[in-house]
Amino acid sequence: MIYLDNHATTPVDPQVVATMLPFFTEHFGNAASRNHAFGWAAEQAVETARQQVGALIGASPKEIVFTSGATESINLALKGVADMYGDKGRHMITVNTEHKATLDTAMVLAGNGMEVTVLGVDRFGSIDLDELAAAIRPDTVLVSIMHGNNEIGTVHDVTAIGALCKAKGVLFHVDAAQTAGKLPVDVNAMGIDLLSISAHKLYGPKGVGALFVRRKAPRVRLSSQMHGGGQERGMRAGTLNVPAIVGLGAACAISQAHLQSESARLTALRDRLFAGLNERIVGVTLNGHPTARLPGNLNISLEAVEGESLMLSLKAIAVSSGSACTSATLEPSHVLTAIGLSPEAAHTSIRFGIGRFNTEADIDTAIQVVSEQVGRLRQCAVALA
Ligand SMILES: *Cc1c(COP(=O)(O)O)cnc(C)c1O
């Protein structure tokens, strides 16, 4: 089976696995053990990883806090700011196409006295910068916007948003789970104060991530959401998951080394897939932005075809549909409805996530099997009508 669902998760790069392995059995020390070589080796490996994560996003190693993934990083950023800046104001701004980790956290904060403005998007999934500027108030403490969207691939202009936040003296958090290691990220050039990363989206292990917390201009203060041994400068207590952190560091270094060439390769594969599908299937529409989008992302709606049925009929390729199975009902994705798709149109959508280990042959197979199945499903529909 060909894996084309790299926005959901990615396989761990074998080089990353090899780097991690000694830290399970040989260098198994607690990075907080100051009294012996086992602890020192673990601590040194963690510091190397901290430097590798920082280097990928243009941050100092001291600004990296290790977490269990982007969900935790986002929770720490939003709740940590809400706690520490309550005296300055109790208003934050986010967008309706964000990942649930952001939207659900913002809703919890809203239940605790924070006022949350949720901006809408246009049909490409982009925000209006003037609308954002107008939404920023004297009591706004945080703007939280993702870099690249995990469903429709739309990339926000974080540099412009960062400049706006800087000018207004508002903290800016970026969910970079889909872009770190895939698109250039520079926290200084982009005016970013907090940034969330997930290892399993960039060919590292699951259950580990990082939060960038700016230390200068301004020095961002966060309240810890996890209390205990005071690890991570008191921002995230708990014994560090050394093998996973080593894996995250290695994954960042590998991604950084191949960022330009890999993003060009994925863009070419994505364009080949779109062109091939368009050639063989009528009624294909692109969801998301035509140009400002993630290199490996292709989200399309296929007229008169149930995305869910298509996905299940594709035995040779693993993809995602535009609906999330929640219990018995098929809820259309909140992102697809945010860009104006009707529930029916959202149900005809399918998402391809092309990644590091996909080849041109994979794409050609996908074009063939998808066009075959779309033809079959449409014939069935005509026969039934
Ligand atoms: C995957 C993802 C997350 C959550 O990351 P985890 O590490 O799985 O918790 C958050 N935001 C975006 C955009 C994602 O793609």
PDBQT file of the ligand as one rigid body, heavy atoms in Angstrom, charges set to zero:
ROOT
HETATM    1  C1  LIG A 401      -0.553  17.317  13.806  1.00  0.00    +0.000 C 
HETATM    2  C2  LIG A 401      -0.854  18.723  14.068  1.00  0.00    +0.000 A 
HETATM    3  C3  LIG A 401      -0.998  19.202  15.375  1.00  0.00    +0.000 A 
HETATM    4  C4  LIG A 401      -0.914  18.287  16.576  1.00  0.00    +0.000 C 
HETATM    5  O1  LIG A 401       0.371  17.749  16.727  1.00  0.00    +0.000 OA
HETATM    6  P1  LIG A 401       0.630  16.503  17.692  1.00  0.00    +0.000 P 
HETATM    7  O2  LIG A 401       2.117  16.465  17.835  1.00  0.00    +0.000 OA
HETATM    8  O3  LIG A 401       0.091  15.304  16.973  1.00  0.00    +0.000 OA
HETATM    9  O4  LIG A 401      -0.044  16.761  18.983  1.00  0.00    +0.000 OA
HETATM   10  C5  LIG A 401      -1.258  20.535  15.543  1.00  0.00    +0.000 A 
HETATM   11  N1  LIG A 401      -1.365  21.367  14.495  1.00  0.00    +0.000 NA
HETATM   12  C6  LIG A 401      -1.228  20.951  13.227  1.00  0.00    +0.000 A 
HETATM   13  C7  LIG A 401      -1.329  21.939  12.107  1.00  0.00    +0.000 C 
HETATM   14  C8  LIG A 401      -0.978  19.623  12.968  1.00  0.00    +0.000 A 
HETATM   15  O5  LIG A 401      -0.853  19.205  11.712  1.00  0.00    +0.000 OA
ENDROOT
TORSDOF 0
